[in-house]
Amino acid sequence: SQGNRRETRLLGILSFVHSTVWKVLFGKVADSLEKGTEHEDEYMISEKELLVNRFISIPKDMGTFNCGAFVAGIVRGVLDNAGFPAVVTAHFVPMEGQQRPRTTILIKFAEEVLRREARVG
């Protein structure tokens, strides 16, 4: 059935994570989805105020630990399960004129994913 169709394209799976997965987790679509400018294999999902960072304060001795790592793990699991292995990490990105940094989930796809994408191109 149409509802069970597996996503086979890179932008399709990214769009699924950015919209559907985000809505399930946070009740809204992610603020932005962008392609990295320096690397072919990198994409970023950014959130001005990621829920898990809004209500958790990090002990000083844990420095720049980002609770977004939890969300990065969920995203990695979704991608992995769909056949798009990737390294997924969470980063704080300072924003001009904003007191708090935004959180960016950086997705770096495995080489095999890019090769497959080029083939189906």
GULOVEX-354053 format. One record per residue (C-alpha): x, y negated, z; residue in three letters; residue number from 1. Coordinates in Angstrom, 2 decimals. Each point is the difference from the previous one (the first is absolute). Last residue first. Layout:
BEGIN
<rec u="X" v="Y" w="Z" r="ALA" k="NUM"/>
...
END
This chain:
BEGIN
<rec u="19.99" v="-10.01" w="-9.83" r="GLY" k="121"/>
<rec u="-0.64" v="3.69" w="0.84" r="VAL" k="120"/>
<rec u="3.73" v="0.65" w="-0.26" r="ARG" k="119"/>
<rec u="1.05" v="-3.27" w="1.66" r="ALA" k="118"/>
<rec u="-2.31" v="0.74" w="2.94" r="GLU" k="117"/>
<rec u="1.53" v="3.46" w="0.37" r="ARG" k="116"/>
<rec u="3.50" v="-1.48" w="0.10" r="ARG" k="115"/>
<rec u="-1.12" v="-2.65" w="2.50" r="LEU" k="114"/>
<rec u="-1.49" v="2.64" w="2.31" r="VAL" k="113"/>
<rec u="3.09" v="2.22" w="-0.32" r="GLU" k="112"/>
<rec u="2.20" v="-2.90" w="1.14" r="GLU" k="111"/>
<rec u="-1.79" v="-0.18" w="3.35" r="ALA" k="110"/>
<rec u="-2.09" v="-3.12" w="0.60" r="PHE" k="109"/>
<rec u="1.11" v="-2.83" w="2.28" r="LYS" k="108"/>
<rec u="-2.99" v="-1.44" w="1.83" r="ILE" k="107"/>
<rec u="0.61" v="-3.03" w="2.22" r="LEU" k="106"/>
<rec u="-2.77" v="-0.82" w="2.48" r="ILE" k="105"/>
<rec u="0.28" v="-3.73" w="0.61" r="THR" k="104"/>
<rec u="-1.08" v="-1.56" w="3.26" r="THR" k="103"/>
<rec u="-0.50" v="-3.77" w="0.18" r="ARG" k="102"/>
<rec u="2.13" v="-2.03" w="2.36" r="PRO" k="101"/>
<rec u="-1.58" v="-1.97" w="2.83" r="ARG" k="100"/>
<rec u="0.06" v="-3.75" w="0.55" r="GLN" k="99"/>
<rec u="-0.84" v="-0.73" w="-3.59" r="GLN" k="98"/>
<rec u="1.24" v="-3.14" w="-1.80" r="GLY" k="97"/>
<rec u="2.19" v="2.02" w="-2.34" r="GLU" k="96"/>
<rec u="-0.53" v="3.70" w="0.49" r="MET" k="95"/>
<rec u="2.56" v="2.29" w="1.59" r="PRO" k="94"/>
<rec u="-0.14" v="3.57" w="-1.37" r="VAL" k="93"/>
<rec u="-0.19" v="2.81" w="2.55" r="PHE" k="92"/>
<rec u="0.70" v="3.39" w="-1.54" r="HIS" k="91"/>
<rec u="-1.64" v="3.43" w="-0.10" r="ALA" k="90"/>
<rec u="1.45" v="2.98" w="-1.88" r="THR" k="89"/>
<rec u="-1.25" v="2.57" w="-2.52" r="VAL" k="88"/>
<rec u="2.32" v="2.44" w="-1.80" r="VAL" k="87"/>
<rec u="-2.03" v="1.53" w="-2.79" r="ALA" k="86"/>
<rec u="-1.43" v="3.29" w="-1.27" r="PRO" k="85"/>
<rec u="-2.93" v="-0.56" w="-2.41" r="PHE" k="84"/>
<rec u="-1.77" v="3.38" w="-0.14" r="GLY" k="83"/>
<rec u="-3.29" v="-1.08" w="1.59" r="ALA" k="82"/>
<rec u="1.02" v="1.49" w="3.35" r="ASN" k="81"/>
<rec u="3.25" v="-1.89" w="-0.06" r="ASP" k="80"/>
<rec u="-1.76" v="-3.28" w="-0.77" r="LEU" k="79"/>
<rec u="-2.52" v="0.44" w="2.84" r="VAL" k="78"/>
<rec u="2.70" v="1.11" w="2.45" r="GLY" k="77"/>
<rec u="2.29" v="-2.89" w="-0.94" r="ARG" k="76"/>
<rec u="-2.87" v="-2.45" w="0.51" r="VAL" k="75"/>
<rec u="-0.69" v="1.47" w="3.45" r="ILE" k="74"/>
<rec u="3.68" v="-0.22" w="0.92" r="GLY" k="73"/>
<rec u="0.20" v="-3.61" w="-1.18" r="ALA" k="72"/>
<rec u="-3.02" v="-0.72" w="2.22" r="VAL" k="71"/>
<rec u="1.89" v="1.31" w="3.03" r="PHE" k="70"/>
<rec u="3.12" v="-1.90" w="-1.08" r="ALA" k="69"/>
<rec u="-2.25" v="-3.09" w="0.13" r="GLY" k="68"/>
<rec u="0.76" v="0.14" w="3.71" r="CYS" k="67"/>
<rec u="3.16" v="-1.90" w="-0.97" r="ASN" k="66"/>
<rec u="3.03" v="0.28" w="2.27" r="PHE" k="65"/>
<rec u="1.91" v="-3.29" w="-0.18" r="THR" k="64"/>
<rec u="1.63" v="0.25" w="3.41" r="GLY" k="63"/>
<rec u="-0.91" v="3.10" w="1.96" r="MET" k="62"/>
<rec u="1.74" v="-1.43" w="3.07" r="ASP" k="61"/>
<rec u="-2.41" v="-2.96" w="-0.04" r="LYS" k="60"/>
<rec u="-3.05" v="2.25" w="0.49" r="PRO" k="59"/>
<rec u="-2.36" v="-0.21" w="-3.02" r="ILE" k="58"/>
<rec u="-3.40" v="-1.62" w="0.43" r="SER" k="57"/>
<rec u="-2.91" v="1.84" w="-1.54" r="ILE" k="56"/>
<rec u="-3.24" v="-1.75" w="-0.95" r="PHE" k="55"/>
<rec u="0.80" v="-1.64" w="-3.33" r="ARG" k="54"/>
<rec u="2.64" v="2.42" w="-1.22" r="ASN" k="53"/>
<rec u="-2.34" v="2.98" w="-0.39" r="VAL" k="52"/>
<rec u="-2.58" v="-2.22" w="-1.72" r="LEU" k="51"/>
<rec u="2.39" v="-1.30" w="-2.65" r="LEU" k="50"/>
<rec u="-0.35" v="-3.76" w="-0.10" r="GLU" k="49"/>
<rec u="1.13" v="-1.44" w="-3.33" r="LYS" k="48"/>
<rec u="-0.03" v="3.40" w="-1.65" r="GLU" k="47"/>
<rec u="2.27" v="0.99" w="-2.83" r="SER" k="46"/>
<rec u="0.10" v="3.08" w="-2.21" r="ILE" k="45"/>
<rec u="3.30" v="0.18" w="-1.82" r="MET" k="44"/>
<rec u="1.15" v="2.03" w="-2.99" r="TYR" k="43"/>
<rec u="3.44" v="1.34" w="-0.84" r="GLU" k="42"/>
<rec u="1.12" v="2.43" w="-2.71" r="ASP" k="41"/>
<rec u="1.06" v="-2.50" w="-2.68" r="GLU" k="40"/>
<rec u="2.19" v="-1.90" w="2.45" r="HIS" k="39"/>
<rec u="0.81" v="-3.69" w="0.23" r="GLU" k="38"/>
<rec u="-3.39" v="-1.64" w="-0.48" r="THR" k="37"/>
<rec u="-2.01" v="2.37" w="2.18" r="GLY" k="36"/>
<rec u="-3.53" v="0.53" w="-1.25" r="LYS" k="35"/>
<rec u="-2.68" v="-1.66" w="2.07" r="GLU" k="34"/>
<rec u="-3.12" v="0.99" w="1.91" r="LEU" k="33"/>
<rec u="-1.56" v="-2.69" w="2.16" r="SER" k="32"/>
<rec u="-2.30" v="-0.77" w="2.92" r="ASP" k="31"/>
<rec u="-1.02" v="3.63" w="0.53" r="ALA" k="30"/>
<rec u="-3.71" v="0.80" w="-0.56" r="VAL" k="29"/>
<rec u="-2.13" v="-0.14" w="3.13" r="LYS" k="28"/>
<rec u="-1.43" v="2.14" w="2.80" r="GLY" k="27"/>
<rec u="3.44" v="0.75" w="1.42" r="PHE" k="26"/>
<rec u="0.66" v="3.72" w="-0.42" r="LEU" k="25"/>
<rec u="-2.82" v="1.03" w="-2.35" r="VAL" k="24"/>
<rec u="0.23" v="-3.27" w="-1.92" r="LYS" k="23"/>
<rec u="3.78" v="0.36" w="-0.28" r="TRP" k="22"/>
<rec u="-0.34" v="3.52" w="-1.42" r="VAL" k="21"/>
<rec u="-2.54" v="-1.16" w="-2.61" r="THR" k="20"/>
<rec u="1.63" v="-3.26" w="-1.11" r="SER" k="19"/>
<rec u="3.80" v="-0.13" w="0.13" r="HIS" k="18"/>
<rec u="0.34" v="3.80" w="0.24" r="VAL" k="17"/>
<rec u="-2.30" v="0.67" w="-2.99" r="PHE" k="16"/>
<rec u="1.63" v="-2.83" w="-1.98" r="SER" k="15"/>
<rec u="3.38" v="1.58" w="0.62" r="LEU" k="14"/>
<rec u="-1.35" v="3.39" w="-1.14" r="ILE" k="13"/>
<rec u="-1.35" v="-1.47" w="-3.22" r="GLY" k="12"/>
<rec u="3.09" v="-2.09" w="-0.63" r="LEU" k="11"/>
<rec u="2.16" v="3.13" w="0.10" r="LEU" k="10"/>
<rec u="-2.25" v="2.17" w="-2.12" r="ARG" k="9"/>
<rec u="-1.19" v="3.54" w="0.73" r="THR" k="8"/>
<rec u="-2.91" v="-0.59" w="2.36" r="GLU" k="7"/>
<rec u="-1.86" v="3.25" w="0.55" r="ARG" k="6"/>
<rec u="-3.65" v="0.05" w="-1.02" r="ARG" k="5"/>
<rec u="-2.20" v="1.11" w="2.87" r="ASN" k="4"/>
<rec u="-2.73" v="-2.58" w="-0.37" r="GLY" k="3"/>
<rec u="-0.19" v="0.52" w="-3.76" r="GLN" k="2"/>
<rec u="-1.01" v="3.61" w="0.52" r="SER" k="1"/>
END
